[in-house]
Amino acid sequence: IGKEGADMARSLYAFGRLGSAVVLIIALGTCAIFAQTSTATISGVVRDTSGALVPGVTITVKHIDSGLTRTVLTNETGNYTAPSLPVGPYEISTTMPGFKQAVRRGINLAVGQEAVIDLTLEVGANAEQVTVSEEAPLVNTTLASTSGLISEQQVKDLPLNGRSFDNLLVLNVSTSNPSSNVNNGAWTAFSVAGKRMETNRYLLNGLDWIGQNGTGQFITPMGVSRQLLGVDAVREFNVLPHSYGAEYGKRAGGQISVVTSSGTNQLHGSVFEYLRNDALDARNFFDSKIQPTDPRIPPFRRNQFGGSLGGPIQKDKMFLFGNYEGFRQRWANSAATSVPDAFARQGMLPCYIATPAACPASSSQQLQSQYVTVPNLKPGMLPYLNYFWPAPDRPIIDNLGRPTGGASSFVNPRSRVDENFGMARFDYTISSRDSFLDQLQL
């Protein structure tokens, strides 16, 4: 019995290890599928000068910034595919006995792109080289979906109020921002191709990036400042409105795939400070004065500061990139609200409101506009009119020019926001087939 029990224990242990391995493989496989949404693919056909397909050609794909190389072979029909490539500039070269080496430069892959690069080999020694560079921009011919790429140059060069890169989403003709017109809260949202705002899916380096507003709907991920990760941390992003592939999904709206900056073989970085101050602003219509002769306007001060740094830990193998952005804002948000006017605070309203029977519609406007004491008014409530409402600034009249007993009050409630955004990304090229990415975000 003891031997049988020991054998059973060993079997259960082996089964447990096998089950753990299966779970791990499934988990890693799931991550790999998501990762395809933040990478790119190069594929194509290799022919000789006569147009014949050439199988068995060694294709070397090199990422210029990091030195990452991926090696694949053409199959029996001369086709090759190099999937899951980081975005950025590339060079492709071929190796095949009896043919000159073909080199293709000037390839710049964008997030989610499937570029088709067909190559033609010339007969000759492999030591000879035929180089093609500065080709026309690549066009996706393998995908039926449309997309709106916001390139690295657009992210870095276009001016943004608040440096929140999601404001660039509206550069796509299918994207609008209706929330900016109706919402003063701590979130914003975008409608892609006319779909509901909460049906969009945001991906950061291939992983779900989720934000939530007060109603529990998933909206643009951001903090209380309504800002997102600063533009120094974002390389580029792509918007897919519809007809996307199986690697996307989970939501019926637009798919916004964001790729962060990463370390390269060259040390690079930035330091910045952006300032906005009410001393540089003009008074707008709603900026009321505390005193008629007071030249001051409601305070507004915003400081955005930080920096980024990226570079190699080991050339062509390990890279690190970090970014920090601080957001400090102090402001008084000008707003208008309706309050009782000065007469209403004394218990008086226009005649046509307080005593309609004494002021029929046929009476003169002067009579209707006269203020009279409200019948049966409780005097004890009058102090609360001043306690609960701010002082009136401008009377409100109706379309006949009569006073309404109400007034507009321009208020400037004080607010403050302190936020910190941070991101660190570690890239490790294990081999020509395997790579590792780890990211920490605050």
Secondary structure by P-SEA (a helix, b strand, c coil): caaaaaaaaaaaaaaaaaaaaaaaaaaaaaaaaaaccccbbbbbbbbccccccccbbbbbbbcccccbbbbbbbcccccccccccccccbbbbbbbccccbbbbcccccccccbbbbbbbbbcccccbbbbbccccccccccccbbbbbbccccccccccccccccccccccccccccccccccccbbbbbccccccccbbbbccccbbbbbccccccccccccccccccccccccbbbbcccccccccccccbbbbbbbbbbccccccccbbbbbbcccccccccccccccccccccbbbbbbbbbbbbbbcccccbbbbbbbbbbbbbbbbbbcccccccccccccccccccccccccccccccccccccccccccccaaaaaaaacccccbbbbccccccccbbbbbbbbbbbbbbbbbbbbbbbbccccbbbbbbbcc
